[in-house]
Amino acid sequence: MPWKTTTTMEQKIEFICEWRTGKYTITELSKSFGISRPTAYKLIQRFENQGYEGLKEQSRVPGKHPNATSENIVKSIIKLKEKHKLWGAKKIRILLFKEFTEQQIPSVVTVHNILRKNGLVSPQKRMRRVKPVFPIFDPKSCNEVWSADYKGKFLMGNKIYCHPLTIADSKSRFLFTAKGHYKETLKAAKAEFTKVFRTYGIPKQIHTDNGSPFGSVRAIQRYTQLSYWFIELGITPVFSDPAHPEQNGRHERMHRDLKAACAKPSAYDLKAQQRRLNHFVKEYNTIRPHEALEMKTPADIHDFSCRPFPEKISNFDYDTNLKVLKVTKSGAIRWKSYYWVYLTAALKGKYVGIQELGNGIWKVYYRNVFLGFFDQRNLRKKQQATRLETNLV
């Protein structure tokens, strides 16, 4: 029959049992079990303080570490994370500078480890990197390019859709507004743009996608009625290529944060939803550090535009070398009494300028913006409109 093997824990229990009989001295027990007298006294002390639980193997990690993060900083990190559940270690760390000195604040890795240890970090899905598609609109100063879009609609608690209109400066990432609408209409968008323009001034360009009411791939130069209003204000509309939202990636990234903060879950009705959107705008502009801005906030970077909003749109004087024609209610201009060149219904009642290039080719402008060409040699059928071309073949 083989010898039984005993574990360390079993030997400790046997040692205590022999000691409790009182028949043996500490020296005799130590010699019998092959341990030192200090070890024997340590086992007896643990047993007296904690019972048999104290005989289990103890952690060898030191109770205190000279470089350990102080308890009050750990509590502040946890408190900030609970307040800003969607923020990571980098942004949480920046907020610590408001309470502690630079020497006291731990590194980003340490902040992340503290959050992970307390179960406040959830693994994120790895994002697929998309190769950049040109053109990419990368302004060099504030108010050079603004971005605008309707973030994807989502249902509120009352089962009605909310369509948030967002307008932001592409350089500073300053979010001017996130306005909830019931529908994506020209009237609603124009009213909110007017409000923003009166407060912050107007930019040089506005970058949007090709969705209504901003643009249309079927229209001349993709311009819509809203685009022509921008042109009248002295703003140039620019568009992402169709099916390439990544060309306005910084605005789409902001939409991801807005959706997580305001639509998961959404509020009951539009009034309550707007309060959430307003809170997000304030936090995004003044509290949330932005990595692309060297961990500053958009409000720290943004400057007001020096171009004020014109309350009344002034008339435009075309050059004397251009013929000025009025766009009819059908969206076309009459050419030589009985021919028609169709432009767009968005310009009805407005005046365009046309310039001859030679050989019957004419260029068409609205104010200082080029729209397209038409060839008068192709105007063969009377009372039938010919569409404007954007390129000469």
Secondary structure, DSSP 8 states (H G I E B T S, - for coil): -------HHHHHHHHHHHHHHT-S-HHHHHHHHT--HHHHHHHHHHHHHHGGGGGS----S-S--TT---HHHHHHHHHHHHHSTT--HHHHHHHHTTTS-TTTS--HHHHHHHHHHTT--------------S-----SSTTSEEEEEE---EE-TTS-EEEEEEEEETTT--EEEEEEESS--HHHHHHHHHHHHHHH---SEEEE-S-TTTB-TTSGGGB-HHHHHHHHHT-EEEE--TT-GGGGHHHHHHHHHHHHHHSTT--SSHHHHHHHHHHHHHHHHHTS-BGGGTTB-HHHH----SS---SS-------TTSEEEE--TTSEEEETTTEEEE--GGGTT-EEEEEEEETTEEEEEETTEEEEEEEGGG--STT-EEE-BSS--
